Amino acid sequence: MANAASGMAVHDDCKLKFLELKTKRAFRFIVFKIEEKQIIVEKLGEPAESYEDFCSHLPADECRYAVYDFDFLTKESVPKSRIFFIAWCPDTSKVRSKMIYASSKDRFKRELDGIQIELQATDPTEMGLDVFKSRAN
């Protein structure tokens, strides 16, 4: 199960929780972290939690992966949602951490079947609500 590029395994819980977000909308967001050569679920956001709640769970100086279920209205006022995958790698995080997250990202993203839009972010402005809105349409 380990990724040849980085040696990272993906914990089964990651896929199970993502499936619950995608099919049952059981969560607003999921934050994942790499711990002991394995990608694990760090935080599950309740459906009622806001975008600000989500952002508060991304550390300012550590890398994370996250999935966010973004609700929006189309130009025709039709409610829709898109599942975003965010690779959060702040400039202040350690170089080794950035390399591990970068080398594991593509394989991890493939494990989560149903990602619609991907964002790379090094600071909060690169994943602001305006960015979500423009990418979702």
DSSP file (Angstrom, degrees, kcal/mol; ACC not computed):
  #  RESIDUE AA STRUCTURE BP1 BP2  ACC     N-H-->O    O-->H-N    N-H-->O    O-->H-N    TCO  KAPPA ALPHA  PHI   PSI    X-CA   Y-CA   Z-CA
    1    1 A M              0   0    0      0, 0.0     9,-0.3     0, 0.0     2,-0.1   0.000 360.0 360.0 360.0 -11.9    0.0    0.0    0.0
    2    2 A A        -     0   0    0      7,-0.1     2,-0.5     1,-0.1     7,-0.2  -0.369 360.0-113.8 -72.2 148.5    3.0    2.3    0.3
    3    3 A N     >  -     0   0    0      5,-1.6     4,-3.6     1,-0.1     5,-0.2  -0.697  17.2-144.1 -81.4 126.1    3.6    4.9   -2.3
    4    4 A A  T  4 S+     0   0    0     -2,-0.5    -1,-0.1     1,-0.2    -2,-0.0   0.865  96.4  52.9 -59.9 -37.9    6.8    4.2   -4.2
    5    5 A A  T  4 S+     0   0    0      1,-0.2    -1,-0.2    98,-0.1    99,-0.1   0.898 132.8   5.6 -68.0 -41.1    7.8    7.9   -4.6
    6    6 A S  T  4 S-     0   0    0     97,-0.2    -2,-0.2     2,-0.1    -1,-0.2   0.515  90.4-119.9-124.7  -7.4    7.5    8.8   -0.9
    7    7 A G     <  +     0   0    0     -4,-3.6     2,-0.4     1,-0.2    -3,-0.1   0.634  61.0 149.6  76.2  12.4    6.9    5.6    1.0
    8    8 A M        -     0   0    0     -5,-0.2    -5,-1.6    92,-0.1     2,-0.3  -0.658  33.2-156.2 -86.1 131.1    3.5    7.0    2.4
    9    9 A A  E     -a   38   0A   0     28,-1.9    30,-3.2    -2,-0.4     2,-0.6  -0.722  15.1-131.0 -95.4 155.0    0.7    4.6    3.1
   10   10 A V  E     -a   39   0A   0     -9,-0.3    30,-0.1    -2,-0.3     2,-0.1  -0.939  20.9-128.0-109.5 118.8   -2.9    5.9    3.1
   11   11 A H    >>  -     0   0    0     28,-2.4     3,-1.6    -2,-0.6     4,-0.8  -0.381  16.8-125.8 -63.8 139.2   -4.9    4.9    6.2
   12   12 A D  H 3> S+     0   0    0      1,-0.3     4,-2.3     2,-0.2     3,-0.3   0.816 107.7  68.0 -56.9 -31.8   -8.2    3.2    5.2
   13   13 A D  H 3> S+     0   0    0      1,-0.2     4,-2.8     2,-0.2     5,-0.3   0.827  91.6  61.5 -58.3 -32.9  -10.0    5.8    7.4
   14   14 A C  H <> S+     0   0    0     -3,-1.6     4,-1.9    25,-0.3    -1,-0.2   0.941 108.9  40.5 -59.1 -48.5   -9.0    8.5    4.9
   15   15 A K  H  X S+     0   0    0     -4,-0.8     4,-2.3    -3,-0.3    -2,-0.2   0.892 115.4  51.3 -69.7 -39.7  -11.0    6.8    2.1
   16   16 A L  H  X S+     0   0    0     -4,-2.3     4,-1.9     2,-0.2    -2,-0.2   0.932 112.4  44.9 -63.6 -46.6  -13.9    5.9    4.3
   17   17 A K  H  X S+     0   0    0     -4,-2.8     4,-2.1     1,-0.2    -1,-0.2   0.884 112.4  52.3 -66.7 -38.0  -14.4    9.4    5.6
   18   18 A F  H  X S+     0   0    0     -4,-1.9     4,-2.8    -5,-0.3    -1,-0.2   0.911 107.8  52.0 -63.2 -40.9  -14.0   10.9    2.2
   19   19 A L  H  X S+     0   0    0     -4,-2.3     4,-3.0     1,-0.2     5,-0.5   0.892 108.7  50.7 -61.9 -39.6  -16.7    8.5    0.9
   20   20 A E  H  X>S+     0   0    0     -4,-1.9     6,-1.7     2,-0.2     4,-1.4   0.883 111.5  48.0 -65.1 -38.4  -19.0    9.7    3.7
   21   21 A L  H  X5S+     0   0    0     -4,-2.1     4,-0.6     4,-0.3    -2,-0.2   0.932 117.0  42.9 -65.1 -44.9  -18.3   13.3    2.7
   22   22 A K  H  <5S+     0   0    0     -4,-2.8    -2,-0.2    -5,-0.1    -3,-0.2   0.916 127.2  25.7 -71.0 -45.0  -19.0   12.6   -0.9
   23   23 A T  H  <5S+     0   0    0     -4,-3.0    -3,-0.2    -5,-0.2    -2,-0.2   0.868 136.2  23.9 -92.2 -39.1  -22.1   10.4   -0.7
   24   24 A K  H  <5S-     0   0    0     -4,-1.4    -3,-0.2    -5,-0.5    -2,-0.1   0.524  89.8-131.5-104.8  -7.5  -23.8   11.3    2.6
   25   25 A R     << +     0   0    0     -5,-0.7    -4,-0.3    -4,-0.6    -3,-0.1   0.897  52.0 154.3  53.6  41.6  -22.4   14.9    3.0
   26   26 A A        +     0   0    0     -6,-1.7     2,-0.3    -9,-0.1    -5,-0.2   0.685  59.3  34.4 -73.3 -19.2  -21.6   13.8    6.5
   27   27 A F        -     0   0    0     19,-0.2    19,-0.2    -7,-0.1     3,-0.1  -0.953  59.9-148.9-135.7 153.3  -18.8   16.4    6.8
   28   28 A R  S    S-     0   0    0     17,-2.8    41,-3.0     1,-0.3     2,-0.3   0.830  86.6  -5.8 -83.5 -38.9  -18.1   19.9    5.4
   29   29 A F  E     -BC  45  68A   0     16,-0.7    16,-3.2    39,-0.2     2,-0.4  -0.976  55.1-149.5-151.6 162.5  -14.3   19.3    5.3
   30   30 A I  E     -BC  44  67A   0     37,-2.3    37,-2.5    -2,-0.3     2,-0.5  -0.997  10.5-156.6-135.0 132.3  -11.6   16.8    6.2
   31   31 A V  E     -BC  43  66A   0     12,-2.7    11,-3.3    -2,-0.4    12,-1.7  -0.942  13.7-165.9-109.0 130.1   -8.0   17.7    7.1
   32   32 A F  E     -BC  41  65A   0     33,-3.3    33,-1.9    -2,-0.5     2,-0.3  -0.859   5.0-172.9-114.1 147.7   -5.4   15.0    6.5
   33   33 A K  E     -B   40   0A   0      7,-2.2     7,-2.9    -2,-0.3     2,-0.6  -0.963  26.6-117.7-136.2 158.5   -1.8   14.9    7.8
   34   34 A I  E     +B   39   0A   0     -2,-0.3     2,-0.4    29,-0.3     5,-0.2  -0.842  39.4 168.2 -95.1 125.8    1.2   12.7    7.3
   35   35 A E  E >   -B   38   0A   0      3,-3.2     3,-0.6    -2,-0.6    -2,-0.0  -0.982  63.6 -12.3-142.0 125.5    2.3   11.0   10.5
   36   36 A E  T 3  S-     0   0    0     -2,-0.4    -1,-0.1     1,-0.2     3,-0.1   0.926 128.4 -50.2  49.5  55.0    4.8    8.2   10.8
   37   37 A K  T 3  S+     0   0    0      1,-0.1   -28,-1.9   -29,-0.1     2,-0.3   0.762 121.7  97.8  58.8  30.7    4.9    7.4    7.1
   38   38 A Q  E <  S-aB   9  35A   0     -3,-0.6    -3,-3.2   -30,-0.2     2,-0.6  -0.998  71.8-127.5-147.1 142.2    1.1    7.3    6.8
   39   39 A I  E     +aB  10  34A   0    -30,-3.2   -28,-2.4    -2,-0.3   -25,-0.3  -0.809  39.8 174.6 -90.7 125.0   -1.6    9.7    5.7
   40   40 A I  E     - B   0  33A   0     -7,-2.9    -7,-2.2    -2,-0.6     2,-0.5  -0.817  38.0 -96.7-127.1 164.6   -4.3    9.9    8.4
   41   41 A V  E     + B   0  32A   0     -2,-0.3    -9,-0.2    -9,-0.2     3,-0.1  -0.721  37.2 174.4 -80.4 125.6   -7.4   12.0    9.2
   42   42 A E  E     +     0   0A   0    -11,-3.3     2,-0.3    -2,-0.5   -10,-0.2   0.819  63.7   7.9 -98.5 -40.7   -6.6   14.8   11.5
   43   43 A K  E     - B   0  31A   0    -12,-1.7   -12,-2.7     2,-0.0     2,-0.5  -0.996  54.3-156.7-148.6 136.6   -9.9   16.7   11.7
   44   44 A L  E     - B   0  30A   0     -2,-0.3     2,-0.5   -14,-0.2   -14,-0.2  -0.960  18.4-145.4-111.3 127.9  -13.5   16.2   10.5
   45   45 A G  E     - B   0  29A   0    -16,-3.2   -17,-2.8    -2,-0.5   -16,-0.7  -0.819  17.9-123.2 -96.9 128.1  -15.6   19.3   10.0
   46   46 A E    >   -     0   0    0     -2,-0.5     3,-2.0   -19,-0.2   -19,-0.2  -0.265  28.4-108.4 -62.1 152.8  -19.3   19.0   10.8
   47   47 A P  T 3  S+     0   0    0      0, 0.0    -1,-0.1     0, 0.0   -20,-0.1   0.794 118.8  54.6 -54.9 -29.8  -21.7   19.9    8.0
   48   48 A A  T 3  S+     0   0    0      2,-0.0    -2,-0.1     0, 0.0   -21,-0.0   0.585  84.1 110.2 -82.3  -9.3  -22.7   23.2    9.8
   49   49 A E    <   -     0   0    0     -3,-2.0     2,-0.1     1,-0.1    -4,-0.1  -0.321  63.7-128.6 -70.0 151.8  -19.1   24.4   10.1
   50   50 A S     >  -     0   0    0      1,-0.1     4,-2.1    -2,-0.0     5,-0.1  -0.339  23.3-102.5 -95.8 174.0  -18.1   27.4    8.0
   51   51 A Y  H  > S+     0   0    0      1,-0.2     4,-2.5     2,-0.2     5,-0.2   0.874 123.8  55.4 -60.4 -38.6  -15.2   28.1    5.7
   52   52 A E  H  > S+     0   0    0      2,-0.2     4,-1.9     1,-0.2    -1,-0.2   0.885 105.1  52.1 -63.5 -38.9  -13.6   30.1    8.5
   53   53 A D  H  > S+     0   0    0      2,-0.2     4,-0.6     1,-0.2    -1,-0.2   0.934 109.5  50.6 -60.3 -45.2  -13.8   27.1   10.7
   54   54 A F  H >< S+     0   0    0     -4,-2.1     3,-1.6     1,-0.2    -2,-0.2   0.944 109.6  49.0 -56.8 -51.1  -12.1   25.1    8.0
   55   55 A C  H >< S+     0   0    0     -4,-2.5     3,-1.6     1,-0.3    -1,-0.2   0.834 102.5  62.7 -60.4 -33.4   -9.3   27.6    7.6
   56   56 A S  H 3< S+     0   0    0     -4,-1.9    -1,-0.3     1,-0.3    -2,-0.2   0.684  97.9  58.3 -67.7 -16.1   -8.7   27.7   11.4
   57   57 A H  T << S+     0   0    0     -3,-1.6    -1,-0.3    -4,-0.6    -2,-0.2   0.409  84.8  89.9 -94.5   2.1   -7.7   24.0   11.2
   58   58 A L  S <  S-     0   0    0     -3,-1.6     5,-0.1    -4,-0.2     6,-0.1  -0.884  82.3-127.3 -98.4 115.3   -4.9   24.5    8.7
   59   59 A P    >   -     0   0    0      0, 0.0     3,-0.6     0, 0.0    -2,-0.1  -0.286   8.3-131.8 -65.0 146.2   -1.6   25.2   10.7
   60   60 A A  T 3  S+     0   0    0      1,-0.2    32,-0.4    32,-0.0    33,-0.1   0.733 102.2  27.1 -70.1 -23.1    0.3   28.3    9.7
   61   61 A D  T 3  S+     0   0    0     31,-0.1    33,-0.4    30,-0.1     2,-0.3   0.129 108.7  74.1-131.4  23.1    3.6   26.6    9.4
   62   62 A E  S <  S-     0   0    0     -3,-0.6     2,-0.1    31,-0.2    31,-0.1  -0.990  74.3-116.1-136.5 147.1    2.9   22.9    8.6
   63   63 A C        +     0   0    0     -2,-0.3     2,-0.3    26,-0.1   -29,-0.3  -0.461  37.6 166.2 -77.8 151.1    1.7   21.2    5.4
   64   64 A R  E     - D   0  88A   0     24,-2.3    24,-2.5    -2,-0.1     2,-0.4  -0.970  31.3-131.7-152.2 161.6   -1.6   19.4    5.2
   65   65 A Y  E     -CD  32  87A   0    -33,-1.9   -33,-3.3    -2,-0.3     2,-0.3  -0.895  32.1-179.2-108.3 151.0   -4.0   18.0    2.6
   66   66 A A  E     -CD  31  86A   0     20,-2.1    20,-3.3    -2,-0.4     2,-0.4  -0.994  22.8-151.9-148.9 154.9   -7.6   18.9    2.9
   67   67 A V  E     -CD  30  85A   0    -37,-2.5   -37,-2.3    -2,-0.3     2,-0.4  -0.996  17.0-170.9-125.4 133.6  -10.9   18.2    1.2
   68   68 A Y  E     -CD  29  84A   0     16,-2.2    16,-2.9    -2,-0.4     2,-0.9  -0.991  19.3-144.5-131.5 128.5  -13.7   20.9    1.3
   69   69 A D  E     - D   0  83A   0    -41,-3.0     2,-0.6    -2,-0.4    14,-0.2  -0.806  26.4-161.7 -91.9 104.0  -17.3   20.4    0.1
   70   70 A F  E     - D   0  82A   0     12,-2.9    12,-2.2    -2,-0.9     2,-0.4  -0.787   5.3-159.4 -98.2 119.4  -18.1   23.9   -1.3
   71   71 A D  E     + D   0  81A   0     -2,-0.6     2,-0.3    10,-0.2    10,-0.2  -0.773  24.2 153.3 -94.5 140.1  -21.7   24.9   -1.8
   72   72 A F  E     - D   0  80A   0      8,-2.6     8,-3.1    -2,-0.4     2,-0.4  -0.969  40.5-112.2-156.2 168.6  -22.6   27.7   -4.2
   73   73 A L  E     - D   0  79A   0     -2,-0.3    64,-0.0     6,-0.2    -2,-0.0  -0.914  29.3-133.5-107.9 135.3  -25.3   29.1   -6.5
   74   74 A T    >   -     0   0    0      4,-2.2     3,-2.3    -2,-0.4    63,-0.0  -0.200  38.7 -92.0 -73.1 174.9  -24.8   29.0  -10.3
   75   75 A K  T 3  S+     0   0    0      1,-0.3    -1,-0.1     2,-0.1    -2,-0.0   0.800 132.1  55.1 -58.9 -27.7  -25.6   32.1  -12.4
   76   76 A E  T 3  S-     0   0    0      2,-0.1    -1,-0.3     1,-0.0    -2,-0.0   0.281 122.6-109.7 -88.1  11.0  -29.1   30.7  -12.8
   77   77 A S    <   +     0   0    0     -3,-2.3    -2,-0.1     1,-0.2    -4,-0.0   0.813  68.0 149.3  63.3  34.3  -29.4   30.5   -8.9
   78   78 A V        -     0   0    0      1,-0.0    -4,-2.2     0, 0.0     2,-0.3  -0.864  48.9-123.2 -96.2 125.6  -29.2   26.7   -8.9
   79   79 A P  E     +D   73   0A   0      0, 0.0     2,-0.3     0, 0.0    -6,-0.2  -0.509  43.9 160.1 -70.4 132.6  -27.6   25.3   -5.7
   80   80 A K  E     -D   72   0A   0     -8,-3.1    -8,-2.6    -2,-0.3     2,-0.3  -0.880  25.0-147.1-139.6 170.9  -24.6   23.1   -6.5
   81   81 A S  E     -D   71   0A   0     -2,-0.3     2,-0.4   -10,-0.2   -10,-0.2  -0.994   4.7-164.1-143.1 152.1  -21.5   21.8   -4.7
   82   82 A R  E     -D   70   0A   0    -12,-2.2   -12,-2.9    -2,-0.3     2,-0.7  -0.984  20.4-130.6-131.8 143.1  -18.0   20.9   -5.7
   83   83 A I  E     -D   69   0A   0     -2,-0.4    33,-2.3    31,-0.3    34,-1.8  -0.861  26.7-161.4 -97.9 117.1  -15.4   18.9   -3.8
   84   84 A F  E     -De  68 117A   0    -16,-2.9   -16,-2.2    -2,-0.7     2,-0.5  -0.769   9.8-153.2 -97.6 139.4  -12.1   20.7   -3.6
   85   85 A F  E     -De  67 118A   0     32,-3.0    34,-3.0    -2,-0.4     2,-0.5  -0.967  16.8-163.6-107.0 125.6   -8.8   19.0   -2.8
   86   86 A I  E     -De  66 119A   0    -20,-3.3   -20,-2.1    -2,-0.5     2,-0.8  -0.946  15.1-160.0-116.1 125.7   -6.4   21.5   -1.2
   87   87 A A  E     -De  65 120A   0     32,-2.8    34,-2.6    -2,-0.5     2,-0.7  -0.894  19.1-163.0 -99.0 103.5   -2.6   20.9   -1.0
   88   88 A W  E     +De  64 121A   0    -24,-2.5   -24,-2.3    -2,-0.8    34,-0.2  -0.802  24.0 156.0 -94.9 110.1   -1.7   23.3    1.9
   89   89 A C        -     0   0    0     32,-2.9   -26,-0.1    -2,-0.7    -2,-0.0  -0.711  25.7-157.5-135.3  83.2    2.1   24.0    1.9
   90   90 A P    >   -     0   0    0      0, 0.0     3,-1.9     0, 0.0    33,-0.2  -0.252  25.8-120.4 -62.4 148.7    2.8   27.3    3.6
   91   91 A D  T 3  S+     0   0    0     31,-1.0   -30,-0.1     1,-0.3    32,-0.1   0.777 111.8  60.8 -58.4 -26.8    6.1   28.9    2.8
   92   92 A T  T 3  S+     0   0    0    -32,-0.4    -1,-0.3    30,-0.3   -31,-0.1   0.523  82.9 103.2 -82.3  -5.0    7.1   28.8    6.5
   93   93 A S  S <  S-     0   0    0     -3,-1.9   -31,-0.2     1,-0.1    -4,-0.0  -0.356  86.3 -84.4 -76.3 161.5    6.9   25.0    6.7
   94   94 A K     >  -     0   0    0    -33,-0.4     4,-2.3     1,-0.1     5,-0.2  -0.322  31.4-126.1 -66.7 144.9   10.0   22.8    6.7
   95   95 A V  H  > S+     0   0    0      1,-0.2     4,-2.3     2,-0.2     5,-0.2   0.901 110.4  53.0 -58.3 -44.0   11.6   22.0    3.3
   96   96 A R  H  > S+     0   0    0      1,-0.2     4,-2.4     2,-0.2    -1,-0.2   0.913 109.0  49.7 -59.6 -42.9   11.5   18.2    4.1
   97   97 A S  H  > S+     0   0    0      1,-0.2     4,-2.7     2,-0.2     5,-0.2   0.924 109.6  51.1 -61.6 -45.2    7.8   18.4    4.9
   98   98 A K  H  X S+     0   0    0     -4,-2.3     4,-2.4     1,-0.2    -1,-0.2   0.899 111.0  49.0 -59.2 -40.9    7.1   20.3    1.7
   99   99 A M  H  X S+     0   0    0     -4,-2.3     4,-2.4     2,-0.2    -1,-0.2   0.915 111.4  48.3 -66.5 -43.0    8.9   17.6   -0.3
  100  100 A I  H  X S+     0   0    0     -4,-2.4     4,-1.3     2,-0.2    -2,-0.2   0.933 114.5  45.4 -63.4 -46.3    7.1   14.7    1.4
  101  101 A Y  H  X S+     0   0    0     -4,-2.7     4,-1.3     1,-0.2    -1,-0.2   0.903 113.8  49.8 -64.7 -40.6    3.7   16.3    0.9
  102  102 A A  H  X S+     0   0    0     -4,-2.4     4,-0.5    -5,-0.2    -2,-0.2   0.902 111.9  47.2 -65.0 -40.8    4.5   17.2   -2.8
  103  103 A S  H  < S+     0   0    0     -4,-2.4     4,-0.3     1,-0.2    -1,-0.2   0.711 117.2  42.8 -76.4 -18.8    5.8   13.7   -3.6
  104  104 A S  H  X S+     0   0    0     -4,-1.3     4,-2.2    -3,-0.2     5,-0.2   0.623  92.3  87.0 -97.1 -15.4    2.7   12.0   -2.0
  105  105 A K  H  X S+     0   0    0     -4,-1.3     4,-3.0     1,-0.2     5,-0.2   0.899  84.8  48.0 -58.0 -52.7    0.0   14.3   -3.3
  106  106 A D  H  X S+     0   0    0     -4,-0.5     4,-1.8     1,-0.2    -1,-0.2   0.905 114.9  44.9 -61.3 -43.0   -0.9   12.8   -6.7
  107  107 A R  H  > S+     0   0    0     -4,-0.3     4,-1.4     2,-0.2    -1,-0.2   0.923 114.3  49.2 -66.9 -41.9   -1.2    9.2   -5.4
  108  108 A F  H  X S+     0   0    0     -4,-2.2     4,-1.0     1,-0.2     3,-0.4   0.919 109.2  52.7 -62.4 -42.7   -3.2   10.3   -2.4
  109  109 A K  H >< S+     0   0    0     -4,-3.0     3,-0.6     1,-0.2     6,-0.3   0.876 105.7  54.5 -61.2 -37.6   -5.5   12.3   -4.6
  110  110 A R  H 3< S+     0   0    0     -4,-1.8    -1,-0.2     1,-0.2    -2,-0.2   0.825 101.4  59.3 -65.4 -30.6   -6.1    9.3   -6.8
  111  111 A E  H 3< S+     0   0    0     -4,-1.4     2,-1.2    -3,-0.4    -1,-0.2   0.799  95.5  68.1 -66.6 -28.2   -7.2    7.3   -3.7
  112  112 A L  S X< S-     0   0    0     -4,-1.0     3,-1.0    -3,-0.6     2,-0.5  -0.728  80.0-160.6 -96.6  88.2   -9.9    9.8   -3.1
  113  113 A D  T 3  S+     0   0    0     -2,-1.2    -3,-0.1     1,-0.2    -2,-0.1  -0.568  70.5  43.0 -75.6 118.2  -12.2    9.1   -6.1
  114  114 A G  T 3   +     0   0    0     -2,-0.5   -31,-0.3     1,-0.3     2,-0.3   0.431  66.1 147.1 126.3   3.9  -14.5   12.1   -6.7
  115  115 A I    <   -     0   0    0     -3,-1.0    -1,-0.3    -6,-0.3   -31,-0.2  -0.540  20.5-178.7 -67.2 132.0  -12.3   15.1   -6.3
  116  116 A Q        +     0   0    0    -33,-2.3     2,-0.4     1,-0.3   -32,-0.2   0.786  61.4  21.3-104.3 -35.4  -13.5   17.8   -8.7
  117  117 A I  E     -e   84   0A   0    -34,-1.8   -32,-3.0     2,-0.0     2,-0.4  -0.998  64.1-151.9-139.6 138.5  -11.1   20.7   -8.3
  118  118 A E  E     -e   85   0A   0     -2,-0.4     2,-0.4   -34,-0.2   -32,-0.2  -0.914  10.2-172.4-113.5 138.9   -7.6   20.9   -7.0
  119  119 A L  E     -e   86   0A   0    -34,-3.0   -32,-2.8    -2,-0.4     2,-0.5  -0.985  11.9-156.3-125.7 139.4   -6.0   23.9   -5.3
  120  120 A Q  E     -e   87   0A   0     -2,-0.4     2,-0.4   -34,-0.2   -32,-0.2  -0.965  22.6-177.3-107.4 129.7   -2.4   24.4   -4.3
  121  121 A A  E     +e   88   0A   0    -34,-2.6   -32,-2.9    -2,-0.5    -2,-0.0  -0.991  29.7 170.3-135.7 133.5   -2.0   27.0   -1.5
  122  122 A T  S    S+     0   0    0     -2,-0.4   -31,-1.0     1,-0.3   -30,-0.3   0.515  82.3  17.3-111.1 -13.9    1.0   28.5    0.2
  123  123 A D  S >  S-     0   0    0    -33,-0.2     3,-2.0   -32,-0.1    -1,-0.3  -0.975  88.5 -99.1-151.2 162.1   -0.9   31.2    2.0
  124  124 A P  G >  S+     0   0    0      0, 0.0     3,-1.5     0, 0.0    -1,-0.0   0.751 114.9  65.2 -56.5 -28.1   -4.6   31.8    2.9
  125  125 A T  G >  S+     0   0    0      1,-0.3     3,-1.0     2,-0.2     6,-0.1   0.784  93.1  62.4 -67.3 -24.1   -5.2   34.3    0.0
  126  126 A E  G <  S+     0   0    0     -3,-2.0    -1,-0.3     1,-0.2    -6,-0.1   0.539 113.6  34.4 -78.6  -5.4   -4.5   31.4   -2.5
  127  127 A M  G <  S+     0   0    0     -3,-1.5    -1,-0.2    -4,-0.3    -2,-0.2  -0.079  85.9 142.9-137.9  36.4   -7.6   29.6   -1.2
  128  128 A G    X>  -     0   0    0     -3,-1.0     4,-2.0     1,-0.1     3,-0.6  -0.225  68.2-101.0 -70.2 166.3   -9.9   32.4   -0.3
  129  129 A L  H 3> S+     0   0    0      1,-0.2     4,-2.7     2,-0.2     5,-0.2   0.840 124.0  58.9 -58.8 -33.2  -13.7   32.1   -0.9
  130  130 A D  H 3> S+     0   0    0      2,-0.2     4,-2.3     1,-0.2    -1,-0.2   0.878 105.1  49.5 -63.4 -36.8  -13.3   34.2   -4.1
  131  131 A V  H <> S+     0   0    0     -3,-0.6     4,-2.3     2,-0.2     5,-0.2   0.925 111.0  49.5 -66.8 -44.9  -10.9   31.6   -5.4
  132  132 A F  H  X S+     0   0    0     -4,-2.0     4,-2.3     1,-0.2    -2,-0.2   0.936 112.1  48.7 -57.6 -47.7  -13.3   28.8   -4.6
  133  133 A K  H  X S+     0   0    0     -4,-2.7     4,-1.3     1,-0.2    -2,-0.2   0.913 112.8  46.1 -61.6 -44.5  -16.2   30.7   -6.3
  134  134 A S  H  < S+     0   0    0     -4,-2.3    -1,-0.2     1,-0.2    -2,-0.2   0.875 116.6  44.5 -69.4 -35.8  -14.2   31.4   -9.5
  135  135 A R  H  < S+     0   0    0     -4,-2.3    -1,-0.2     1,-0.2    -2,-0.2   0.807 107.8  59.2 -76.5 -29.2  -12.9   27.8   -9.8
  136  136 A A  H  <        0   0    0     -4,-2.3    -1,-0.2     1,-0.2    -2,-0.2   0.839 360.0 360.0 -70.5 -33.5  -16.3   26.2   -9.0
  137  137 A N     <        0   0    0     -4,-1.3    -1,-0.2    -5,-0.2    -2,-0.1   0.473 360.0 360.0 -78.7 360.0  -18.2   27.8  -11.9
